[in-house]
Amino acid sequence: MKRLQISSLFVALAVAGSVHADTAQSVAAMSAARWNTALSHRRLDEILALYTGDAMLLRPDGEVSRSPAQIRAFWQGLMKQGEFAVDVVGAHSEKDDTIVVTTTFSEIKRIDTSSAGIRYQYDGVLYNVLQRQPDGSWKARIQRWSGPVKS
């Protein structure tokens, strides 16, 4: 009986520890993985699902997109220009429910369809202010592009 109680205690501690395991870096890495999956499959709905309902996108041309339709239009135009990926540069917590993530945004060039591709990094960076959602997921509430994007 004591063995069962002790192992139950370890399980409870492990679960409690995993709740607090959302470090800024791990959240940033998980977020980048979701972005890269959506980008590589060119799934606009999955990209839009990475934003909060009240998200704001500050585009590289200085325009601000405040609605899902405007954000969709931005990504539709961008995805017509090539294949892209993000890489985390840094992340830090602002509050318990807010993390700021800095990423590079790169175009992927492929020699042929079977090649892994080479990433070409742009001069600018992409900042995401991620906010924890009631379901525990993290979504971009503010996204700010800095520097040029392929036009």
ZAKEZA-221516 format. One record per atom (N, C-alpha, C, O): atom name; x negated, y, z negated. Coordinates in nm, 4 decimals. Layout:
// residues N
atom,c1,c2,c3
CA,X,Y,Z
...
//
This chain:
// residues 151
atom,c1,c2,c3
N,-0.0826,-0.1198,0.0000
CA,0.0000,0.0000,0.0000
C,-0.0862,0.1250,0.0000
O,-0.0565,0.2200,0.0724
N,-0.1942,0.1271,-0.0811
CA,-0.2808,0.2443,-0.0855
C,-0.3454,0.2691,0.0506
O,-0.3600,0.3840,0.0922
N,-0.3844,0.1612,0.1205
CA,-0.4471,0.1754,0.2519
C,-0.3512,0.2460,0.3477
O,-0.3936,0.3327,0.4242
N,-0.2232,0.2105,0.3447
CA,-0.1230,0.2717,0.4300
C,-0.1081,0.4196,0.3970
O,-0.0975,0.5022,0.4877
N,-0.1072,0.4544,0.2687
CA,-0.0933,0.5947,0.2285
C,-0.2150,0.6762,0.2737
O,-0.2007,0.7885,0.3220
N,-0.3331,0.6195,0.2577
CA,-0.4547,0.6919,0.2971
C,-0.4588,0.7110,0.4476
O,-0.4914,0.8200,0.4947
N,-0.4260,0.6064,0.5248
CA,-0.4282,0.6223,0.6700
C,-0.3196,0.7191,0.7146
O,-0.3395,0.7929,0.8111
N,-0.2056,0.7207,0.6472
CA,-0.1004,0.8183,0.6790
C,-0.1490,0.9601,0.6522
O,-0.1178,1.0526,0.7272
N,-0.2263,0.9764,0.5438
CA,-0.2821,1.1071,0.5114
C,-0.3788,1.1527,0.6207
O,-0.3764,1.2690,0.6607
N,-0.4644,1.0613,0.6696
CA,-0.5580,1.0967,0.7768
C,-0.4843,1.1358,0.9047
O,-0.5235,1.2304,0.9730
N,-0.3779,1.0630,0.9366
CA,-0.2978,1.0963,1.0546
C,-0.2359,1.2342,1.0377
O,-0.2381,1.3148,1.1307
N,-0.1806,1.2621,0.9200
CA,-0.1194,1.3931,0.8942
C,-0.2222,1.5042,0.9051
O,-0.1928,1.6096,0.9615
N,-0.3427,1.4831,0.8523
CA,-0.4485,1.5842,0.8626
C,-0.4924,1.6043,1.0068
O,-0.5179,1.7171,1.0490
N,-0.5013,1.4962,1.0820
CA,-0.5410,1.5070,1.2231
C,-0.4378,1.5857,1.3020
O,-0.4738,1.6695,1.3847
N,-0.3089,1.5597,1.2774
CA,-0.2028,1.6329,1.3459
C,-0.2062,1.7798,1.3064
O,-0.1948,1.8673,1.3922
N,-0.2217,1.8074,1.1781
CA,-0.2274,1.9466,1.1318
C,-0.3471,2.0172,1.1919
O,-0.3378,2.1342,1.2289
N,-0.4602,1.9474,1.2021
CA,-0.5792,2.0073,1.2617
C,-0.5608,2.0376,1.4084
O,-0.6137,2.1370,1.4581
N,-0.4851,1.9523,1.4803
CA,-0.4671,1.9756,1.6237
C,-0.3802,2.0976,1.6499
O,-0.3920,2.1600,1.7554
N,-0.2934,2.1326,1.5562
CA,-0.2111,2.2528,1.5712
C,-0.3005,2.3765,1.5741
O,-0.2723,2.4723,1.6461
N,-0.4086,2.3739,1.4954
CA,-0.4985,2.4887,1.4889
C,-0.6170,2.4754,1.5851
O,-0.7090,2.5571,1.5825
N,-0.6142,2.3732,1.6688
CA,-0.7259,2.3492,1.7603
C,-0.7205,2.4390,1.8838
O,-0.8074,2.4296,1.9705
N,-0.6203,2.5252,1.8927
CA,-0.6079,2.6148,2.0075
C,-0.7091,2.7286,1.9975
O,-0.6718,2.8426,1.9696
N,-0.8347,2.6987,2.0199
CA,-0.9338,2.8049,2.0219
C,-0.9172,2.8827,2.1519
O,-0.8613,2.8310,2.2486
N,-0.9639,3.0027,2.1543
CA,-0.9523,3.0856,2.2745
C,-1.0151,3.0165,2.3953
O,-0.9582,3.0188,2.5044
N,-1.1314,2.9554,2.3769
CA,-1.2000,2.8892,2.4879
C,-1.1211,2.7700,2.5388
O,-1.1104,2.7502,2.6598
N,-1.0650,2.6892,2.4474
CA,-0.9903,2.5717,2.4928
C,-0.8605,2.6121,2.5626
O,-0.8207,2.5497,2.6609
N,-0.7953,2.7154,2.5122
CA,-0.6740,2.7650,2.5784
C,-0.7100,2.8190,2.7165
O,-0.6383,2.7940,2.8134
N,-0.8198,2.8922,2.7261
CA,-0.8637,2.9467,2.8549
C,-0.8937,2.8349,2.9546
O,-0.8559,2.8435,3.0715
N,-0.9611,2.7310,2.9082
CA,-0.9947,2.6187,2.9965
C,-0.8687,2.5466,3.0440
O,-0.8575,2.5119,3.1616
N,-0.7734,2.5238,2.9524
CA,-0.6475,2.4582,2.9910
C,-0.5688,2.5456,3.0884
O,-0.5101,2.4951,3.1841
N,-0.5677,2.6748,3.0642
CA,-0.4975,2.7666,3.1526
C,-0.5610,2.7665,3.2917
O,-0.4902,2.7603,3.3922
N,-0.6932,2.7732,3.2978
CA,-0.7632,2.7717,3.4273
C,-0.7354,2.6418,3.5015
O,-0.7191,2.6431,3.6235
N,-0.7297,2.5314,3.4311
CA,-0.7001,2.4032,3.4958
C,-0.5607,2.4050,3.5582
O,-0.5414,2.3548,3.6689
N,-0.4631,2.4631,3.4870
CA,-0.3271,2.4724,3.5421
C,-0.3249,2.5644,3.6641
O,-0.2610,2.5332,3.7646
N,-0.3948,2.6776,3.6551
CA,-0.4034,2.7687,3.7703
C,-0.4662,2.6968,3.8894
O,-0.4150,2.7053,4.0010
N,-0.5763,2.6264,3.8663
CA,-0.6460,2.5607,3.9762
C,-0.5641,2.4492,4.0394
O,-0.5703,2.4284,4.1605
N,-0.4877,2.3779,3.9583
CA,-0.3997,2.2745,4.0140
C,-0.2939,2.3388,4.1031
O,-0.2714,2.2939,4.2155
N,-0.2301,2.4422,4.0539
CA,-0.1264,2.5103,4.1320
C,-0.1853,2.5719,4.2590
O,-0.1243,2.5644,4.3657
N,-0.3034,2.6328,4.2478
CA,-0.3666,2.6946,4.3645
C,-0.4096,2.5904,4.4672
O,-0.3900,2.6100,4.5872
N,-0.4677,2.4807,4.4215
CA,-0.5170,2.3805,4.5161
C,-0.4031,2.3124,4.5916
O,-0.4204,2.2701,4.7059
N,-0.2868,2.3018,4.5276
CA,-0.1706,2.2421,4.5936
C,-0.0819,2.3467,4.6608
O,0.0180,2.3138,4.7248
N,-0.1207,2.4740,4.6447
CA,-0.0478,2.5860,4.7062
C,0.0995,2.5859,4.6649
O,0.1887,2.6011,4.7483
N,0.1230,2.5686,4.5355
CA,0.2593,2.5609,4.4822
C,0.2949,2.6926,4.4153
O,0.2562,2.7188,4.3014
N,0.3685,2.7739,4.4875
CA,0.4057,2.9061,4.4363
C,0.4917,2.8977,4.3106
O,0.4750,2.9777,4.2186
N,0.5828,2.8022,4.3061
CA,0.6678,2.7902,4.1872
C,0.5848,2.7575,4.0638
O,0.6130,2.8074,3.9549
N,0.4823,2.6735,4.0804
CA,0.3944,2.6420,3.9676
C,0.3122,2.7639,3.9264
O,0.2866,2.7845,3.8077
N,0.2714,2.8441,4.0232
CA,0.1982,2.9673,3.9913
C,0.2887,3.0610,3.9130
O,0.2480,3.1160,3.8107
N,0.4106,3.0792,3.9602
CA,0.5043,3.1679,3.8897
C,0.5362,3.1165,3.7501
O,0.5615,3.1963,3.6599
N,0.5356,2.9864,3.7304
CA,0.5633,2.9284,3.5989
C,0.4505,2.9570,3.4993
O,0.4673,2.9356,3.3793
N,0.3367,3.0048,3.5477
CA,0.2248,3.0378,3.4604
C,0.2358,3.1793,3.4027
O,0.1521,3.2207,3.3225
N,0.3386,3.2525,3.4437
CA,0.3641,3.3878,3.3951
C,0.4837,3.3873,3.2994
O,0.5737,3.3043,3.3121
N,0.4839,3.4803,3.2039
CA,0.6019,3.5001,3.1201
C,0.7113,3.5660,3.2046
O,0.6842,3.6185,3.3126
N,0.8328,3.5627,3.1553
CA,0.9439,3.6235,3.2279
C,0.9299,3.7732,3.2462
O,0.9828,3.8297,3.3419
N,0.8581,3.8383,3.1542
CA,0.8391,3.9838,3.1623
C,0.6963,4.0204,3.2026
O,0.6459,4.1265,3.1657
N,0.6324,3.9326,3.2778
CA,0.4919,3.9533,3.3151
C,0.4733,4.0763,3.4028
O,0.5634,4.1198,3.4745
N,0.3524,4.1300,3.3936
CA,0.3136,4.2441,3.4754
C,0.1814,4.2080,3.5438
O,0.0859,4.1655,3.4788
N,0.1777,4.2258,3.6755
CA,0.0592,4.1975,3.7555
C,0.0045,4.3288,3.8100
O,0.0693,4.3952,3.8909
N,-0.1157,4.3660,3.7649
CA,-0.1813,4.4869,3.8148
C,-0.2730,4.4426,3.9268
O,-0.3801,4.3869,3.9024
N,-0.2309,4.4674,4.0488
CA,-0.2971,4.4143,4.1676
C,-0.4245,4.4914,4.2003
O,-0.4441,4.6031,4.1526
N,-0.5112,4.4313,4.2820
CA,-0.6370,4.4972,4.3167
C,-0.6185,4.6261,4.3966
O,-0.7070,4.7117,4.3977
N,-0.5037,4.6403,4.4636
CA,-0.4796,4.7623,4.5409
C,-0.4206,4.8747,4.4553
O,-0.3872,4.9812,4.5072
N,-0.4079,4.8510,4.3242
CA,-0.3556,4.9529,4.2340
C,-0.2058,4.9443,4.2119
O,-0.1534,5.0079,4.1205
N,-0.1363,4.8673,4.2933
CA,0.0078,4.8506,4.2766
C,0.0358,4.7621,4.1555
O,-0.0479,4.6818,4.1142
N,0.1551,4.7786,4.0999
CA,0.1963,4.6982,3.9849
C,0.3183,4.6169,4.0242
O,0.4168,4.6710,4.0745
N,0.3110,4.4865,4.0009
CA,0.4243,4.3973,4.0251
C,0.4842,4.3620,3.8897
O,0.4144,4.3138,3.8006
N,0.6143,4.3865,3.8750
CA,0.6803,4.3642,3.7462
C,0.7889,4.2572,3.7512
O,0.8421,4.2187,3.6470
N,0.8220,4.2095,3.8684
CA,0.9279,4.1088,3.8778
C,0.8711,3.9799,3.9364
O,0.7699,3.9821,4.0066
N,0.9366,3.8678,3.9071
CA,0.8912,3.7421,3.9675
C,0.8871,3.7483,4.1206
O,0.7987,3.6891,4.1827
N,0.9818,3.8192,4.1812
CA,0.9836,3.8304,4.3275
C,0.8600,3.9057,4.3783
O,0.8008,3.8664,4.4788
N,0.8212,4.0131,4.3097
CA,0.7025,4.0885,4.3497
C,0.5750,4.0063,4.3289
O,0.4839,4.0098,4.4116
N,0.5696,3.9333,4.2189
CA,0.4525,3.8495,4.1920
C,0.4453,3.7378,4.2960
O,0.3367,3.7066,4.3449
N,0.5582,3.6776,4.3304
CA,0.5621,3.5746,4.4341
C,0.5119,3.6305,4.5675
O,0.4319,3.5664,4.6357
N,0.5584,3.7485,4.6041
CA,0.5170,3.8090,4.7315
C,0.3656,3.8313,4.7341
O,0.3012,3.8088,4.8365
N,0.3093,3.8753,4.6220
CA,0.1646,3.8952,4.6150
C,0.0917,3.7635,4.6421
O,0.0009,3.7576,4.7250
N,0.1328,3.6579,4.5709
CA,0.0659,3.5292,4.5863
C,0.0902,3.4673,4.7231
O,0.0009,3.4026,4.7779
N,0.2088,3.4857,4.7791
CA,0.2345,3.4340,4.9136
C,0.1371,3.4953,5.0132
O,0.0790,3.4246,5.0955
N,0.1195,3.6264,5.0057
CA,0.0266,3.6937,5.0954
C,-0.1162,3.6474,5.0756
O,-0.1893,3.6253,5.1722
N,-0.1555,3.6329,4.9509
CA,-0.2922,3.5924,4.9210
C,-0.3196,3.4495,4.9664
O,-0.4260,3.4209,5.0213
N,-0.2248,3.3607,4.9438
CA,-0.2461,3.2201,4.9788
C,-0.2490,3.1968,5.1287
O,-0.3016,3.0949,5.1735
N,-0.1943,3.2875,5.2069
CA,-0.2040,3.2769,5.3524
C,-0.3467,3.3022,5.4001
O,-0.3838,3.2655,5.5116
N,-0.4259,3.3654,5.3137
CA,-0.5612,3.4059,5.3515
C,-0.6668,3.3007,5.3211
O,-0.7799,3.3123,5.3685
N,-0.6329,3.1982,5.2433
CA,-0.7334,3.0981,5.2127
C,-0.6974,3.0148,5.0921
O,-0.5860,3.0201,5.0400
N,-0.7965,2.9369,5.0491
CA,-0.7827,2.8511,4.9309
C,-0.8688,2.9105,4.8205
O,-0.9827,2.9504,4.8448
N,-0.8151,2.9163,4.7003
CA,-0.8815,2.9877,4.5926
C,-0.8878,2.9045,4.4646
O,-0.8166,2.8053,4.4492
N,-0.9745,2.9475,4.3737
CA,-0.9878,2.8835,4.2426
C,-1.0344,2.9876,4.1417
O,-1.0914,3.0903,4.1786
N,-1.0097,2.9602,4.0149
CA,-1.0558,3.0479,3.9071
C,-1.1549,2.9716,3.8194
O,-1.1477,2.8494,3.8065
N,-1.2469,3.0458,3.7599
CA,-1.3430,2.9912,3.6649
C,-1.3492,3.0828,3.5448
O,-1.3595,3.2045,3.5600
N,-1.3433,3.0265,3.4270
CA,-1.3452,3.1049,3.3037
C,-1.4850,3.1601,3.2792
O,-1.5844,3.0875,3.2839
N,-1.4900,3.2899,3.2530
CA,-1.6141,3.3570,3.2153
C,-1.6196,3.3734,3.0639
O,-1.7244,3.3545,3.0022
N,-1.5062,3.4085,3.0049
CA,-1.5009,3.4287,2.8609
C,-1.3576,3.4375,2.8125
O,-1.2650,3.4571,2.8911
N,-1.3406,3.4227,2.6821
CA,-1.2077,3.4319,2.6219
C,-1.2227,3.4715,2.4763
O,-1.3172,3.4318,2.4082
N,-1.1268,3.5508,2.4303
CA,-1.1250,3.5846,2.2879
C,-0.9817,3.6070,2.2415
O,-0.8953,3.6482,2.3189
N,-0.9585,3.5792,2.1142
CA,-0.8265,3.5968,2.0550
C,-0.8068,3.7417,2.0160
O,-0.8968,3.8055,1.9614
N,-0.6898,3.7924,2.0442
CA,-0.6523,3.9263,2.0001
C,-0.5670,3.9173,1.8743
O,-0.5846,3.9934,1.7792
N,-0.4743,3.8224,1.8764
CA,-0.3872,3.7935,1.7625
C,-0.3628,3.6437,1.7657
O,-0.4129,3.5744,1.8543
N,-0.2863,3.5933,1.6699
CA,-0.2576,3.4496,1.6679
C,-0.1897,3.4020,1.7956
O,-0.2072,3.2872,1.8365
N,-0.1118,3.4905,1.8590
CA,-0.0362,3.4484,1.9763
C,-0.0839,3.5123,2.1062
O,-0.0141,3.5053,2.2073
N,-0.2017,3.5745,2.1051
CA,-0.2507,3.6445,2.2242
C,-0.3991,3.6170,2.2454
O,-0.4803,3.6305,2.1538
N,-0.4322,3.5784,2.3672
CA,-0.5715,3.5519,2.4048
C,-0.6002,3.6255,2.5352
O,-0.5196,3.6226,2.6282
N,-0.7150,3.6911,2.5411
CA,-0.7580,3.7584,2.6634
C,-0.8627,3.6704,2.7296
O,-0.9628,3.6336,2.6682
N,-0.8381,3.6373,2.8563
CA,-0.9266,3.5494,2.9309
C,-0.9814,3.6243,3.0515
O,-0.9063,3.6868,3.1264
N,-1.1122,3.6175,3.0695
CA,-1.1783,3.6756,3.1859
C,-1.2187,3.5613,3.2772
O,-1.2845,3.4666,3.2341
N,-1.1791,3.5704,3.4041
CA,-1.2139,3.4675,3.5013
C,-1.2715,3.5308,3.6267
O,-1.2504,3.6490,3.6541
N,-1.3444,3.4502,3.7020
CA,-1.3811,3.4894,3.8374
C,-1.2767,3.4280,3.9294
O,-1.2138,3.3279,3.8952
N,-1.2592,3.4870,4.0430
CA,-1.1642,3.4382,4.1422
C,-1.2448,3.4128,4.2685
O,-1.3051,3.5050,4.3235
N,-1.2461,3.2895,4.3144
CA,-1.3317,3.2514,4.4260
C,-1.2503,3.1914,4.5391
O,-1.1479,3.1267,4.5172
N,-1.2981,3.2143,4.6599
CA,-1.2414,3.1469,4.7762
C,-1.3203,3.0187,4.7981
O,-1.4421,3.0152,4.7805
N,-1.2492,2.9140,4.8366
CA,-1.3147,2.7863,4.8634
C,-1.3234,2.7674,5.0138
O,-1.2221,2.7725,5.0835
N,-1.4435,2.7458,5.0633
CA,-1.4666,2.7191,5.2057
C,-1.5007,2.5722,5.2213
O,-1.5837,2.5193,5.1473
N,-1.4376,2.5061,5.3169
CA,-1.4638,2.3651,5.3426
C,-1.5211,2.3478,5.4827
O,-1.4760,2.4110,5.5783
N,-1.6197,2.2623,5.4928
CA,-1.6781,2.2308,5.6234
C,-1.5796,2.1440,5.7014
O,-1.5596,2.1635,5.8213
N,-1.5194,2.0495,5.6330
CA,-1.4135,1.9669,5.6913
C,-1.3134,1.9348,5.5812
O,-1.3354,1.9696,5.4652
N,-1.2053,1.8698,5.6160
CA,-1.0998,1.8467,5.5183
C,-1.1385,1.7485,5.4085
O,-1.0730,1.7441,5.3044
N,-1.2427,1.6703,5.4295
CA,-1.2827,1.5741,5.3269
C,-1.3883,1.6299,5.2318
O,-1.4196,1.5671,5.1307
N,-1.4431,1.7463,5.2630
CA,-1.5489,1.8006,5.1780
C,-1.4915,1.8676,5.0539
O,-1.3777,1.9145,5.0527
N,-1.5736,1.8707,4.9501
CA,-1.5315,1.9310,4.8234
C,-1.5200,2.0818,4.8356
O,-1.4421,2.1435,4.7629
N,-1.5946,2.1413,4.9244
CA,-1.5873,2.2850,4.9439
C,-1.6924,2.3604,4.8655
O,-1.7482,2.3102,4.7679
N,-1.7177,2.4801,4.9095
CA,-1.8129,2.5700,4.8446
C,-1.7347,2.6919,4.7994
O,-1.6536,2.7453,4.8750
N,-1.7582,2.7361,4.6776
CA,-1.6875,2.8525,4.6260
C,-1.7655,2.9793,4.6563
O,-1.8859,2.9874,4.6320
N,-1.6950,3.0780,4.7096
CA,-1.7514,3.2099,4.7327
C,-1.6868,3.3050,4.6347
O,-1.5659,3.3276,4.6392
N,-1.7659,3.3597,4.5476
CA,-1.7141,3.4465,4.4423
C,-1.7011,3.5892,4.4932
O,-1.7860,3.6380,4.5677
N,-1.5940,3.6550,4.4521
CA,-1.5742,3.7944,4.4863
C,-1.6416,3.8826,4.3822
O,-1.6813,3.8353,4.2757
N,-1.6539,4.0095,4.4134
CA,-1.7182,4.1034,4.3220
C,-1.6347,4.1286,4.1971
O,-1.6892,4.1622,4.0919
N,-1.5059,4.1132,4.2074
CA,-1.4184,4.1467,4.0967
C,-1.3920,4.0305,4.0035
O,-1.4378,3.9183,4.0253
N,-1.3179,4.0601,3.9002
CA,-1.2778,3.9591,3.8034
C,-1.1268,3.9670,3.7841
O,-1.0619,4.0633,3.8247
N,-1.0739,3.8648,3.7220
CA,-0.9321,3.8559,3.6951
C,-0.9153,3.8417,3.5444
O,-0.9644,3.7462,3.4843
N,-0.8458,3.9371,3.4841
CA,-0.8198,3.9345,3.3400
C,-0.6777,3.8856,3.3171
O,-0.5844,3.9328,3.3822
N,-0.6608,3.7919,3.2256
CA,-0.5281,3.7425,3.1893
C,-0.5074,3.7640,3.0399
O,-0.5908,3.7240,2.9586
N,-0.3980,3.8262,3.0046
CA,-0.3576,3.8338,2.8646
C,-0.2548,3.7229,2.8479
O,-0.1405,3.7345,2.8920
N,-0.2980,3.6154,2.7832
CA,-0.2115,3.4999,2.7633
C,-0.1367,3.5143,2.6315
O,-0.1922,3.5580,2.5307
N,-0.0109,3.4770,2.6350
CA,0.0710,3.4836,2.5144
C,0.1315,3.3460,2.4883
O,0.1845,3.2810,2.5784
N,0.1218,3.3033,2.3612
CA,0.1790,3.1734,2.3241
C,0.3305,3.1832,2.3318
O,0.3907,3.2781,2.2816
N,0.3907,3.0843,2.3950
CA,0.5353,3.0783,2.4114
C,0.5971,2.9976,2.2964
O,0.5263,2.9237,2.2281
N,0.7274,3.0110,2.2748
CA,0.7919,2.9364,2.1659
C,0.7698,2.7848,2.1740
O,0.7695,2.7166,2.0715
N,0.7512,2.7321,2.2961
CA,0.7285,2.5879,2.3109
C,0.5818,2.5490,2.2890
O,0.5462,2.4318,2.3013
N,0.4957,2.6487,2.2562
CA,0.3541,2.6217,2.2315
C,0.2656,2.6408,2.3519
O,0.1433,2.6421,2.3383
N,0.3237,2.6557,2.4705
CA,0.2434,2.6771,2.5914
C,0.1912,2.8208,2.5947
O,0.2382,2.9070,2.5204
N,0.0948,2.8445,2.6809
CA,0.0359,2.9772,2.6978
C,0.0628,3.0246,2.8394
O,0.0395,2.9514,2.9355
N,0.1123,3.1483,2.8523
CA,0.1428,3.2042,2.9842
C,0.0866,3.3451,2.9951
O,0.0663,3.4142,2.8953
N,0.0623,3.3853,3.1184
CA,0.0091,3.5192,3.1452
C,0.1201,3.6221,3.1294
O,0.2212,3.6168,3.1994
N,0.1010,3.7144,3.0385
CA,0.1968,3.8241,3.0213
C,0.1497,3.9448,3.1007
O,0.2301,4.0163,3.1607
N,0.0190,3.9669,3.1004
CA,-0.0402,4.0735,3.1812
C,-0.1563,4.0119,3.2571
O,-0.2382,3.9390,3.2011
N,-0.1615,4.0429,3.3863
CA,-0.2740,3.9971,3.4679
C,-0.3268,4.1191,3.5420
O,-0.2527,4.1897,3.6104
N,-0.4558,4.1417,3.5266
CA,-0.5168,4.2595,3.5885
C,-0.6312,4.2141,3.6778
O,-0.7238,4.1460,3.6338
N,-0.6226,4.2529,3.8021
CA,-0.7273,4.2244,3.8987
C,-0.8209,4.3439,3.9003
O,-0.7758,4.4584,3.9045
N,-0.9489,4.3184,3.8971
CA,-1.0492,4.4245,3.9023
C,-1.1449,4.3924,4.0164
O,-1.2061,4.2856,4.0196
N,-1.1565,4.4836,4.1073
CA,-1.2455,4.4612,4.2203
C,-1.1711,4.4126,4.3409
O,-1.0490,4.3977,4.3377
N,-1.2436,4.3876,4.4472
CA,-1.1797,4.3534,4.5740
C,-1.1244,4.2121,4.5781
O,-1.1732,4.1222,4.5096
N,-1.0233,4.1947,4.6583
CA,-0.9698,4.0644,4.6920
C,-0.9667,4.0604,4.8423
O,-0.9450,4.1624,4.9076
N,-0.9880,3.9446,4.8966
CA,-0.9895,3.9288,5.0427
C,-0.8656,3.9944,5.1021
O,-0.7543,3.9745,5.0534
N,-0.8856,4.0722,5.2072
CA,-0.7697,4.1382,5.2701
C,-0.7549,4.0956,5.4135
O,-0.6632,4.1408,5.4821
//
